[in-house]
């Protein structure tokens, strides 16, 4: 099964593309990417959520257009990479899985010295 992001990239949009080597992807319209991914079952609601989703699947953010000023011409790009997400190796993307959430640590309640009955 082809990764949903491959489908979007293969459609030849101007707002999302591979780098020359085919090892990184970049986009300049996060709202459009969210809409496209939502139709494929992803649950991104805003650009921070979109970045979190990329991170949850092991993608590394290499640049971030969110830190730049408002860009009506969409000349600022956000770039991500994943070692198993390569343009000429669609099968390797089958290895991409969502990371498991870490279990929260058990809270160890420390008592204050004043609350210790043995002191009094």
NUKOL-753235 format. One record per residue: x, y, z of N, C-alpha, C in turn; residue in one letter; residue number from 0. Coordinates in nm, 2 decimals. Example, Ala and Ser with C-alpha at 12.3 -4.5 7.8 and 13.67 -1.06 7.14 Angstrom:
REM NUKOL-753235
nX 1.32&nY -0.57&nZ 0.78&caX 1.23&caY -0.45&caZ 0.78&cX 1.32&cY -0.33&cZ 0.78&residu A&num 0
nX 1.28&nY -0.22&nZ 0.71&caX 1.37&caY -0.11&caZ 0.71&cX 1.29&cY 0.00&cZ 0.79&residu S&num 1
***
This chain:
REM NUKOL-753235
nX 0.08&nY -0.12&nZ 0.00&caX 0.00&caY 0.00&caZ 0.00&cX 0.09&cY 0.13&cZ 0.00&residu X&num 0
nX 0.06&nY 0.22&nZ -0.08&caX 0.14&caY 0.34&caZ -0.10&cX 0.10&cY 0.44&cZ 0.01&residu X&num 1
nX 0.21&nY 0.50&nZ 0.07&caX 0.19&caY 0.60&caZ 0.17&cX 0.11&cY 0.72&cZ 0.12&residu X&num 2
nX 0.01&nY 0.77&nZ 0.20&caX -0.08&caY 0.87&caZ 0.15&cX 0.00&cY 1.00&cZ 0.10&residu X&num 3
nX 0.11&nY 1.03&nZ 0.17&caX 0.19&caY 1.14&caZ 0.13&cX 0.25&cY 1.13&cZ -0.01&residu X&num 4
nX 0.28&nY 1.00&nZ -0.05&caX 0.32&caY 0.98&caZ -0.19&cX 0.22&cY 1.01&cZ -0.29&residu X&num 5
nX 0.09&nY 0.98&nZ -0.26&caX -0.02&caY 1.01&caZ -0.35&cX -0.02&cY 1.16&cZ -0.38&residu X&num 6
nX -0.01&nY 1.24&nZ -0.27&caX -0.02&caY 1.39&caZ -0.28&cX 0.10&cY 1.44&cZ -0.37&residu X&num 7
nX 0.22&nY 1.38&nZ -0.34&caX 0.34&caY 1.43&caZ -0.41&cX 0.33&cY 1.39&cZ -0.56&residu X&num 8
nX 0.28&nY 1.27&nZ -0.59&caX 0.27&caY 1.23&caZ -0.73&cX 0.17&cY 1.31&cZ -0.81&residu X&num 9
nX 0.08&nY 1.38&nZ -0.75&caX -0.02&caY 1.46&caZ -0.82&cX 0.04&cY 1.58&cZ -0.88&residu X&num 10
nX 0.17&nY 1.61&nZ -0.85&caX 0.24&caY 1.72&caZ -0.91&cX 0.19&cY 1.86&cZ -0.87&residu X&num 11
nX 0.16&nY 1.88&nZ -0.74&caX 0.12&caY 2.01&caZ -0.70&cX 0.24&cY 2.11&cZ -0.69&residu X&num 12
nX 0.22&nY 2.24&nZ -0.70&caX 0.32&caY 2.34&caZ -0.69&cX 0.35&cY 2.37&cZ -0.54&residu X&num 13
nX 0.27&nY 2.33&nZ -0.45&caX 0.28&caY 2.37&caZ -0.31&cX 0.35&cY 2.26&cZ -0.22&residu X&num 14
nX 0.38&nY 2.15&nZ -0.28&caX 0.45&caY 2.04&caZ -0.21&cX 0.54&cY 1.97&cZ -0.32&residu X&num 15
nX 0.66&nY 1.94&nZ -0.28&caX 0.75&caY 1.87&caZ -0.37&cX 0.87&cY 1.80&cZ -0.30&residu X&num 16
nX 0.93&nY 1.72&nZ -0.38&caX 1.05&caY 1.65&caZ -0.34&cX 1.17&cY 1.75&cZ -0.36&residu X&num 17
nX 1.28&nY 1.73&nZ -0.28&caX 1.40&caY 1.80&caZ -0.32&cX 1.47&cY 1.73&cZ -0.44&residu X&num 18
nX 1.57&nY 1.78&nZ -0.49&caX 1.63&caY 1.73&caZ -0.61&cX 1.68&cY 1.58&cZ -0.60&residu X&num 19
nX 1.73&nY 1.55&nZ -0.48&caX 1.78&caY 1.41&caZ -0.45&cX 1.67&cY 1.31&cZ -0.42&residu X&num 20
nX 1.55&nY 1.37&nZ -0.39&caX 1.44&caY 1.28&caZ -0.35&cX 1.44&cY 1.22&cZ -0.21&residu X&num 21
nX 1.51&nY 1.30&nZ -0.12&caX 1.53&caY 1.25&caZ 0.01&cX 1.45&cY 1.33&cZ 0.12&residu X&num 22
nX 1.40&nY 1.45&nZ 0.07&caX 1.33&caY 1.54&caZ 0.16&cX 1.20&cY 1.59&cZ 0.08&residu X&num 23
nX 1.10&nY 1.63&nZ 0.16&caX 0.98&caY 1.69&caZ 0.10&cX 0.97&cY 1.83&cZ 0.16&residu X&num 24
nX 0.91&nY 1.92&nZ 0.09&caX 0.89&caY 2.05&caZ 0.14&cX 0.75&cY 2.10&cZ 0.09&residu X&num 25
nX 0.69&nY 2.19&nZ 0.17&caX 0.56&caY 2.24&caZ 0.13&cX 0.55&cY 2.39&cZ 0.18&residu X&num 26
nX 0.47&nY 2.47&nZ 0.12&caX 0.45&caY 2.61&caZ 0.15&cX 0.31&cY 2.65&cZ 0.18&residu X&num 27
nX 0.22&nY 2.55&nZ 0.18&caX 0.08&caY 2.57&caZ 0.21&cX 0.03&cY 2.47&cZ 0.31&residu X&num 28
nX 0.06&nY 2.49&nZ 0.44&caX 0.02&caY 2.39&caZ 0.54&cX -0.13&cY 2.37&cZ 0.55&residu X&num 29
nX -0.21&nY 2.47&nZ 0.52&caX -0.36&caY 2.46&caZ 0.53&cX -0.40&cY 2.36&cZ 0.42&residu X&num 30
nX -0.35&nY 2.37&nZ 0.30&caX -0.39&caY 2.28&caZ 0.19&cX -0.34&cY 2.14&cZ 0.22&residu X&num 31
nX -0.22&nY 2.13&nZ 0.27&caX -0.17&caY 1.99&caZ 0.30&cX -0.26&cY 1.93&cZ 0.41&residu X&num 32
nX -0.30&nY 2.01&nZ 0.51&caX -0.39&caY 1.95&caZ 0.61&cX -0.52&cY 1.90&cZ 0.55&residu X&num 33
nX -0.58&nY 1.98&nZ 0.46&caX -0.70&caY 1.94&caZ 0.40&cX -0.68&cY 1.81&cZ 0.32&residu X&num 34
nX -0.57&nY 1.80&nZ 0.24&caX -0.55&caY 1.68&caZ 0.16&cX -0.53&cY 1.56&cZ 0.25&residu X&num 35
nX -0.45&nY 1.58&nZ 0.36&caX -0.43&caY 1.47&caZ 0.45&cX -0.55&cY 1.43&cZ 0.53&residu X&num 36
nX -0.64&nY 1.52&nZ 0.56&caX -0.76&caY 1.49&caZ 0.63&cX -0.85&cY 1.41&cZ 0.54&residu X&num 37
nX -0.85&nY 1.43&nZ 0.41&caX -0.94&caY 1.35&caZ 0.33&cX -0.88&cY 1.20&cZ 0.32&residu X&num 38
nX -0.76&nY 1.19&nZ 0.36&caX -0.70&caY 1.05&caZ 0.36&cX -0.69&cY 0.99&cZ 0.50&residu X&num 39
nX -0.76&nY 1.06&nZ 0.60&caX -0.78&caY 1.00&caZ 0.73&cX -0.69&cY 1.05&cZ 0.84&residu X&num 40
nX -0.60&nY 1.15&nZ 0.81&caX -0.51&caY 1.20&caZ 0.91&cX -0.59&cY 1.31&cZ 0.99&residu X&num 41
nX -0.55&nY 1.34&nZ 1.11&caX -0.63&caY 1.42&caZ 1.20&cX -0.56&cY 1.55&cZ 1.24&residu X&num 42
nX -0.49&nY 1.61&nZ 1.14&caX -0.42&caY 1.74&caZ 1.17&cX -0.52&cY 1.86&cZ 1.17&residu X&num 43
nX -0.51&nY 1.95&nZ 1.27&caX -0.61&caY 2.06&caZ 1.27&cX -0.55&cY 2.19&cZ 1.25&residu X&num 44
nX -0.42&nY 2.21&nZ 1.27&caX -0.35&caY 2.33&caZ 1.24&cX -0.20&cY 2.30&cZ 1.21&residu X&num 45
nX -0.12&nY 2.40&nZ 1.18&caX 0.02&caY 2.37&caZ 1.14&cX 0.10&cY 2.31&cZ 1.26&residu X&num 46
nX 0.07&nY 2.34&nZ 1.38&caX 0.14&caY 2.28&caZ 1.49&cX 0.10&cY 2.13&cZ 1.50&residu X&num 47
nX -0.02&nY 2.10&nZ 1.48&caX -0.07&caY 1.96&caZ 1.48&cX -0.01&cY 1.88&cZ 1.36&residu X&num 48
nX 0.00&nY 1.95&nZ 1.25&caX 0.06&caY 1.89&caZ 1.13&cX 0.20&cY 1.85&cZ 1.16&residu X&num 49
nX 0.28&nY 1.94&nZ 1.22&caX 0.42&caY 1.91&caZ 1.25&cX 0.43&cY 1.80&cZ 1.35&residu X&num 50
nX 0.34&nY 1.80&nZ 1.45&caX 0.33&caY 1.69&caZ 1.55&cX 0.31&cY 1.56&cZ 1.48&residu X&num 51
nX 0.22&nY 1.56&nZ 1.39&caX 0.19&caY 1.43&caZ 1.32&cX 0.31&cY 1.38&cZ 1.24&residu X&num 52
nX 0.38&nY 1.47&nZ 1.17&caX 0.50&caY 1.44&caZ 1.11&cX 0.60&cY 1.38&cZ 1.21&residu X&num 53
nX 0.62&nY 1.44&nZ 1.32&caX 0.71&caY 1.40&caZ 1.42&cX 0.67&cY 1.26&cZ 1.48&residu X&num 54
nX 0.54&nY 1.24&nZ 1.50&caX 0.49&caY 1.12&caZ 1.55&cX 0.52&cY 1.00&cZ 1.46&residu X&num 55
nX 0.54&nY 1.03&nZ 1.33&caX 0.58&caY 0.92&caZ 1.23&cX 0.73&cY 0.92&cZ 1.21&residu X&num 56
nX 0.80&nY 0.99&nZ 1.29&caX 0.95&caY 0.99&caZ 1.27&cX 1.01&cY 1.08&cZ 1.17&residu X&num 57
nX 0.94&nY 1.17&nZ 1.12&caX 0.99&caY 1.27&caZ 1.02&cX 1.07&cY 1.37&cZ 1.10&residu X&num 58
nX 1.17&nY 1.42&nZ 1.05&caX 1.25&caY 1.53&caZ 1.11&cX 1.23&cY 1.66&cZ 1.04&residu X&num 59
nX 1.19&nY 1.77&nZ 1.11&caX 1.17&caY 1.90&caZ 1.05&cX 1.31&cY 1.96&cZ 1.03&residu X&num 60
nX 1.34&nY 2.00&nZ 0.91&caX 1.47&caY 2.06&caZ 0.87&cX 1.46&cY 2.21&cZ 0.85&residu X&num 61
nX 1.34&nY 2.26&nZ 0.83&caX 1.32&caY 2.41&caZ 0.82&cX 1.17&cY 2.43&cZ 0.86&residu X&num 62
nX 1.15&nY 2.55&nZ 0.90&caX 1.01&caY 2.58&caZ 0.95&cX 0.97&cY 2.72&cZ 0.91&residu X&num 63
nX 0.87&nY 2.72&nZ 0.82&caX 0.82&caY 2.85&caZ 0.77&cX 0.73&cY 2.92&cZ 0.87&residu X&num 64
nX 0.69&nY 2.85&nZ 0.98&caX 0.61&caY 2.91&caZ 1.08&cX 0.68&cY 3.03&cZ 1.15&residu X&num 65
nX 0.81&nY 3.02&nZ 1.15&caX 0.89&caY 3.12&caZ 1.22&cX 0.91&cY 3.25&cZ 1.14&residu X&num 66
nX 0.87&nY 3.24&nZ 1.02&caX 0.89&caY 3.36&caZ 0.93&cX 0.76&cY 3.45&cZ 0.94&residu X&num 67
nX 0.78&nY 3.57&nZ 0.89&caX 0.66&caY 3.66&caZ 0.89&cX 0.56&cY 3.61&cZ 0.79&residu X&num 68
nX 0.44&nY 3.67&nZ 0.80&caX 0.33&caY 3.64&caZ 0.71&cX 0.38&cY 3.64&cZ 0.57&residu X&num 69
nX 0.35&nY 3.54&nZ 0.49&caX 0.41&caY 3.53&caZ 0.36&cX 0.30&cY 3.50&cZ 0.26&residu X&num 70
nX 0.23&nY 3.61&nZ 0.20&caX 0.12&caY 3.59&caZ 0.11&cX 0.16&cY 3.53&cZ -0.02&residu X&num 71
nX 0.29&nY 3.53&nZ -0.06&caX 0.33&caY 3.47&caZ -0.18&cX 0.38&cY 3.33&cZ -0.16&residu X&num 72
nX 0.37&nY 3.28&nZ -0.04&caX 0.41&caY 3.14&caZ -0.01&cX 0.55&cY 3.11&cZ -0.06&residu X&num 73
nX 0.65&nY 3.19&nZ -0.03&caX 0.78&caY 3.17&caZ -0.07&cX 0.86&cY 3.10&cZ 0.04&residu X&num 74
nX 0.81&nY 3.09&nZ 0.16&caX 0.88&caY 3.02&caZ 0.27&cX 0.83&cY 2.87&cZ 0.27&residu X&num 75
nX 0.92&nY 2.78&nZ 0.28&caX 0.89&caY 2.64&caZ 0.28&cX 0.92&cY 2.57&cZ 0.41&residu X&num 76
nX 0.84&nY 2.47&nZ 0.45&caX 0.88&caY 2.39&caZ 0.56&cX 0.92&cY 2.26&cZ 0.50&residu X&num 77
nX 1.03&nY 2.21&nZ 0.55&caX 1.09&caY 2.08&caZ 0.50&cX 1.11&cY 1.98&cZ 0.60&residu X&num 78
nX 1.07&nY 1.85&nZ 0.56&caX 1.08&caY 1.73&caZ 0.65&cX 1.16&cY 1.62&cZ 0.57&residu X&num 79
nX 1.21&nY 1.53&nZ 0.65&caX 1.28&caY 1.42&caZ 0.59&cX 1.26&cY 1.30&cZ 0.68&residu X&num 80
nX 1.26&nY 1.18&nZ 0.62&caX 1.25&caY 1.05&caZ 0.69&cX 1.34&cY 0.95&cZ 0.62&residu X&num 81
nX 1.41&nY 0.87&nZ 0.69&caX 1.51&caY 0.78&caZ 0.62&cX 1.44&cY 0.68&cZ 0.54&residu X&num 82
nX 1.31&nY 0.65&nZ 0.57&caX 1.23&caY 0.55&caZ 0.49&cX 1.14&cY 0.61&cZ 0.39&residu X&num 83
nX 1.14&nY 0.74&nZ 0.37&caX 1.05&caY 0.81&caZ 0.28&cX 1.14&cY 0.87&cZ 0.17&residu X&num 84
nX 1.15&nY 0.80&nZ 0.06&caX 1.24&caY 0.84&caZ -0.05&cX 1.16&cY 0.83&cZ -0.18&residu X&num 85
nX 1.19&nY 0.92&nZ -0.27&caX 1.11&caY 0.93&caZ -0.39&cX 1.12&cY 0.81&cZ -0.48&residu X&num 86
nX 1.24&nY 0.75&nZ -0.49&caX 1.25&caY 0.63&caZ -0.58&cX 1.24&cY 0.50&cZ -0.50&residu X&num 87
nX 1.19&nY 0.50&nZ -0.38&caX 1.17&caY 0.38&caZ -0.31&cX 1.04&cY 0.38&cZ -0.23&residu X&num 88
nX 0.93&nY 0.37&nZ -0.30&caX 0.80&caY 0.38&caZ -0.23&cX 0.78&cY 0.27&cZ -0.14&residu X&num 89
nX 0.83&nY 0.15&nZ -0.16&caX 0.81&caY 0.04&caZ -0.07&cX 0.87&cY 0.06&cZ 0.06&residu X&num 90
nX 0.98&nY 0.14&nZ 0.07&caX 1.04&caY 0.16&caZ 0.21&cX 0.95&cY 0.24&cZ 0.30&residu X&num 91
nX 0.85&nY 0.31&nZ 0.24&caX 0.76&caY 0.39&caZ 0.32&cX 0.67&cY 0.30&cZ 0.40&residu X&num 92
nX 0.66&nY 0.18&nZ 0.36&caX 0.57&caY 0.08&caZ 0.44&cX 0.63&cY 0.06&cZ 0.58&residu X&num 93
nX 0.75&nY 0.09&nZ 0.60&caX 0.81&caY 0.07&caZ 0.73&cX 0.78&cY 0.19&cZ 0.83&residu X&num 94
nX 0.72&nY 0.29&nZ 0.78&caX 0.69&caY 0.41&caZ 0.86&cX 0.57&cY 0.38&cZ 0.94&residu X&num 95
nX 0.59&nY 0.39&nZ 1.07&caX 0.47&caY 0.37&caZ 1.17&cX 0.47&cY 0.47&cZ 1.27&residu X&num 96
nX 0.36&nY 0.50&nZ 1.32&caX 0.34&caY 0.60&caZ 1.43&cX 0.41&cY 0.55&cZ 1.55&residu X&num 97
nX 0.49&nY 0.64&nZ 1.61&caX 0.55&caY 0.60&caZ 1.74&cX 0.45&cY 0.59&cZ 1.85&residu X&num 98
nX 0.48&nY 0.49&nZ 1.94&caX 0.40&caY 0.48&caZ 2.05&cX 0.42&cY 0.59&cZ 2.15&residu X&num 99
nX 0.31&nY 0.63&nZ 2.21&caX 0.32&caY 0.74&caZ 2.31&cX 0.39&cY 0.68&cZ 2.44&residu X&num 100
nX 0.47&nY 0.76&nZ 2.50&caX 0.54&caY 0.71&caZ 2.62&cX 0.44&cY 0.71&cZ 2.73&residu X&num 101
nX 0.45&nY 0.61&nZ 2.82&caX 0.37&caY 0.60&caZ 2.93&cX 0.42&cY 0.71&cZ 3.04&residu X&num 102
nX 0.32&nY 0.78&nZ 3.10&caX 0.37&caY 0.87&caZ 3.20&cX 0.43&cY 0.80&cZ 3.32&residu X&num 103
nX 0.53&nY 0.86&nZ 3.37&caX 0.60&caY 0.80&caZ 3.49&cX 0.50&cY 0.81&cZ 3.61&residu X&num 104
nX 0.52&nY 0.71&nZ 3.69&caX 0.44&caY 0.70&caZ 3.81&cX 0.49&cY 0.82&cZ 3.90&residu X&num 105
nX 0.39&nY 0.89&nZ 3.95&caX 0.44&caY 1.01&caZ 4.04&cX 0.48&cY 0.96&cZ 4.17&residu X&num 106
nX 0.59&nY 1.00&nZ 4.21&caX 0.64&caY 0.96&caZ 4.35&cX 0.62&cY 1.08&cZ 4.43&residu X&num 107
nX 0.53&nY 1.07&nZ 4.52&caX 0.50&caY 1.19&caZ 4.61&cX 0.60&cY 1.20&cZ 4.72&residu X&num 108
nX 0.68&nY 1.31&nZ 4.72&caX 0.78&caY 1.33&caZ 4.83&cX 0.71&cY 1.40&cZ 4.94&residu X&num 109
nX 0.73&nY 1.35&nZ 5.06&caX 0.67&caY 1.42&caZ 5.17&cX 0.77&cY 1.52&cZ 5.23&residu X&num 110
nX 0.72&nY 1.62&nZ 5.28&caX 0.81&caY 1.73&caZ 5.34&cX 0.85&cY 1.68&cZ 5.47&residu X&num 111
nX 0.97&nY 1.73&nZ 5.52&caX 1.01&caY 1.69&caZ 5.66&cX 0.91&cY 1.73&cZ 5.77&residu X&num 112
nX 0.84&nY 1.83&nZ 5.74&caX 0.74&caY 1.87&caZ 5.85&cX 0.62&cY 1.78&cZ 5.86&residu X&num 113
nX 0.59&nY 1.70&nZ 5.75&caX 0.48&caY 1.62&caZ 5.76&cX 0.51&cY 1.48&cZ 5.81&residu X&num 114
nX 0.64&nY 1.45&nZ 5.84&caX 0.68&caY 1.32&caZ 5.89&cX 0.65&cY 1.31&cZ 6.03&residu X&num 115
nX 0.57&nY 1.21&nZ 6.07&caX 0.52&caY 1.20&caZ 6.21&cX 0.64&cY 1.16&cZ 6.30&residu X&num 116
nX 0.75&nY 1.10&nZ 6.25&caX 0.86&caY 1.06&caZ 6.33&cX 0.94&cY 1.18&cZ 6.38&residu X&num 117
nX 0.93&nY 1.30&nZ 6.32&caX 1.00&caY 1.42&caZ 6.36&cX 0.94&cY 1.47&cZ 6.49&residu X&num 118
nX 0.81&nY 1.46&nZ 6.50&caX 0.74&caY 1.52&caZ 6.62&cX 0.73&cY 1.42&cZ 6.72&residu X&num 119
***
